[in-house]
Amino acid sequence: MSTTLPPTVAVGLAVPAPARAAPNAAQPASLAQPKRGQQWFSLGKYRDIIVAVALFLLFDLGVLVLNFYTSFQISEDAIGINLAGRQRMLSQRTAKALLALQTARAQQAPIEADLEELRKAVQLFDISLKGFQSGATIPGGDGKPVMLHAAEGAKAAAILQKAQGIWTTYQANLAPVLAGKPTDAQLSAAVDYARVNNLPLLGLMNELTTALEAVASARANTLRLVQTGGIALALLNFAFILFKFLRRLRSSDAAIEAANEENREILTSVREGLFLLTPDFRLGSQLSKSAHLLFGRTLTPGDDFFQLLEPLVTPKVMQDGRDYVELLFSPHIKEALVQNINPLVEVRVLMKNRLGHDEPRFLSFQFNRVLENKTVRHLLVTVQDITARIELEQRLNAERQRSEKEFGMLLKAVEADPVLLGEFVTRTEAQLLEVNDLLRSTSSAQGETAILNTLTAVDRLMHSIKGDAAAMNLDTLASQAHAFETELQRIRHADSNSRLGDALLTLPMPLEELLHKVASLKVLTNTPRTKPVAADTNTAPLGLNDTLTRLALQIASRKNVLIAPLVRLGMLKQLEDVQAQDLVHAIVVQLVRNAVVHGIETPAQRVAAHKPPEGRIEAELLRDGADWVLTVRDDGAGLDANNVREKLVTLGWYNPPQLASFDDRQVLMHIFKPGFSTAAQLDEDAGRGVGLDLVQTQIQKLGARLMLRSTPGKFTEFIVRFAA
């Protein structure tokens, strides 16, 4: 198929790390620990109190052992009393469930729930009765297993024997019922037995409870006597100790208060956050004033350190920090070996500023062990706000990266053909100035349609700059042009309620940056634009051919396709009109990009279509009489009118009934419309629907005619014909 388009058709500063706590440095009260290994003072000075304390301890130990043993027995008695009380309830529960089952049976109602209740009551009563007789582990009141010891005393034994006699017969009568399908006679027999023996069984369980309570009461009386005697002797010993040490405590209190005052002054004035961390990751009793400010909240002694940290950091940093602190609390791990793997040495956190907004900050946590007899008793945590340092480092890194990119771009520019570079600089500068003029002449007062038209024009110019820069291998400039395009798309698709004119105010800054980049290239060349003399194509410069070939190969690499580009544009220099040179150059760049992105299939697809894995792209400019002919051809997938129809429906431009009235030629003409693209995803090479729109615009400026020839699965060919 072929389509002819007439020209008139519009289609940091270094912050010192916190010093490690010196073993003998002054620390807050909770940080300064006494040396437990110090020599005792003279034994004679404390002889009386030592003897008194020793006797007190020996006596208390004896009382404690007796108290513990008696208390243990009482606790066991309490279990037995509770379970005996439960037996009373279970006897009633069994009878009630049995009667309910009989009633349901008579009414032909479901019996499963009553049957299950009966089974549970019988099972629990049986194992508890056996536990009272010989001891066993049975479910307690909360369902958890408890140890039930055998009931003590002859009275209890006699009661249990009577109860067992009743229960054995009871179980025999219940057995057919518990099996699930008793006869009426079996059910009646069980109910009759329950009616006769329920009250006697209940009475025996009451007697058992009373007997157990009597045993527990006797033991409680014994315990009270022991505790009373122990308290009396303890008071006497305490009075003696208090008398001996009261005067010494008075003198030591003054010294302690002085030390505490010094600690408070230190904790108030120090700029770092200071606190001790216990082995269970809780804050010590003393915290510096800065610690509250650094965490952005009031800290309380005993707070969980990682609960304080959790809302400030990511889950991974949280887990890594916990693992690291656990390592520090392990005495067999050398502190020096793990200091360099501290994951909290530089942490990005989000803090609420004075306006209540989240603000990123950077904190540094340093951990130092506090040892006692080679055991890690605490960790001394030092917290610093290193935001200023990090921000400075980030600015320096960004500036270094920008400088490196600028230097890299300049190196590539130096390596480029000086004539091509000069033409590129002149052409790009003119396009950027045109963009500037378009933006300056646009305001909110012009209306949405006019602003959108301006955006379209700017988009075309920027797309041309991006393609031209990519062809020159100036990736930094191409990336900035791509970012400018992205911002244009954002403005175009912004909320309709926003003022488009005001949104354009964001564009001068990136535009100025682009002009700065071009200016830095301009100093490398002052090559004048002159009319070339007629020359043999064999002797014409090959720089443009090489540039476009490299561009095609770079795009192909990103798209994972193989191509063999053949570019023959040496005769471009024979065009007398410099503007015509620029227009043809822009057209061929876009058509070559389009051929690689949309035309050439993947190697696997080409092999499946019985094609060589390497696609072929040809771009050639020839003289044909009074005309110039630019041809760009690829042997790729071709143009499929049906695919274009589907895309038009997806874009919402037409509905299927409307498209049914279009022939294939009319459908394919839409590929030149602004915003149309068949790309599956947006990237730096395709997806914005600007490339062929730009081609059509350039063809119109050139006064050329465009013929499109394509066969699906075979080839696509663009032929641009214009007067010499």
Secondary structure by P-SEA (a helix, b strand, c coil): cbbbbccccccccccccccccccccccccccccccccccccccccaaaaaaaaaaaaaaaaaaaaaaaaaaaaaaaaaaaaaaaaaaaaaaaaaaaaaaaaaaaaaacccaaaaaaaaaaaaaaaaaaaaaaacccccccccccbbbbcccccaaaaaaaaaaaaaaaaaaaaacccccccccaaaaaaaaaaaaacaaaaaaaaaaaaaaaaaaaaaaaaaaaaaaaaaaaaaaaaaaaaaaacaaaaaaaaaaaaaaaaaaaaaaaccccbbbbbcccccccccccccccccccccccccccccccccccccaaaaaaaaaaaaaaaccccccccccccccccbbbbbbbcccccbbbbbbbbbbbbbcccccccccbbbbbbaaaaaaaaaaaaaaaaaaaaaaaaaaaaaaccaaaaaaaaaaaaaaaaaaaaaaaaccccccaaaaaaaaaaaaaaaaaaaaaaaaacaaaaaaaaaaaaaaaaaaaaccccccccccccccaaaaaaaaaaaaaaaaacccccccccccccccccaaaaaaaaaaaaaaaaaacbbbbcccccccccccccaaaaaaaaaaaaaaaaaaaacccccaaaaaaaccccbbbbbbbccccccbbbbbbbbccccccaaaaaaaaaaacccccccccccccccccccccccccccccccccccccccaaaaaaaaaaaacbbbbbbbccccbbbbbbbbcc
